[in-house]
Amino acid sequence: MKRIIASLVLATFLMGSIYGCADKAQSGAGVGALAGATIGALTSKNKLTGAAIGAGVGALFGYVVGNEMDKHDKAQIAKTLEDQPSGKPMTWKNPDTGVQYEATPTTPYSQDNKIYRDVYIKANVDGKEKDLKAKAYRNPDGTWVLVQ
């Protein structure tokens, strides 16, 4: 069943990418669902339930990130994770979209032989605030990779 879910999500993402009908939000949702399903299946006692829940959470997070954030914003989050002390927010405004962001990193921690940091992100879109919690790990080359 896990393979069916993952295959459907991957097929949806690939079809949208190949035919050009997927926008950033749809692509983000597809990638988020796939990543969430994989993480959920690997970390849950009930693999099927974990995959389903992970896919749903990942799709939602991926949609929001893909819809609202571009390379500039992701670079700012990486800078936040690298440079900001725990609990100290960093703010910026996307010059293209006008969206105002605030990212607050938490204390780094070790898990599965990787260094992780959670980051709380607030986005002010058209006067409405959206809150996200993301998780990132540090690659051996020093770059940060958002995983959730």
Buried (B, 14 or more C-beta within 10 A) or exposed (E): EBEEBBEBBBEBBEEBBEEEEBEBBBBBBBBBBBBBBBBBBEEBEEBEEBBBBBBBBBBBBBBBBBBBBBEBBEEBBBBBBEEBEEEEBBEBEBEEBEBBBBBBBBEBEEEEEBEBBBBBBBBBBEEEEBEBEBBBBBEEEEEBEBBB
